[in-house]
């Protein structure tokens, strides 16, 4: 690995690249074309990408022929990387990369087959949840396999006044094991967690409504994937309120549906969005590499 000072000087001296950032027609997301993430990104280009990420919440970088090392290096420009608790699905030699895949080789799943089967924000079950994730297509199915992203700022804007009064200032519990064993797609992808893995994913408490630390906007921060209850509400009321919030989180107008193209790298903001893997027929191969960037404690 190059020394940090060499990396920084290569960034300083990197040539500018000519690229376009085009917002998608809906409320969420933008496409980035003409940029090569295998090349060092200079400070001005990085600032432009960073700004677009804050504005559009999910960026689709087309046609990225990058190695795992380049994927990791670009991810690190945004912060420290988080290592997923399911160590058996980390890319050999690159623990910063989680393999998301339904492929079985030699009788064993090579990756997490049903990652994202419920709406969620990555690693919201950690004290320091993820800032953002970068998912790079390796092998795509001929049918299905889309990823959906829902805007949680717009979700908060849609919450009616009476419901706001119930949840503002409240916190919710998040747990990795909340729905761990539930299967939605064919197959039994989920390995039993060891005691060490369980110790890594103890329940955490986060505000129901968070303020994005960079764009200053409020966002709902609950999801069906990892949120288990609203602290201080009776169980039935907590369940009912969460169901109402989940419904408001996935209004059609606030969703971007990503239909993967070969070599796409998709970078989303977990502080602004929740996402869902729509799944594909089990006999079709799907493999992607994910890095996860650590964020701040939600407030
Ligand atoms: C994830 O939740 O990170 C996986 C999304 C996907 O496989 O489309």
Boltz pocket constraint, residues with backbone or C-beta under 6 A from the ligand:
constraints:
  - pocket:
      binder: B
      contacts: [[A, 100], [A, 115], [A, 116], [A, 117], [A, 133], [A, 135], [A, 145], [A, 146], [A, 147], [A, 275], [A, 276], [A, 277], [A, 278], [A, 288], [A, 290]]
      max_distance: 6.0
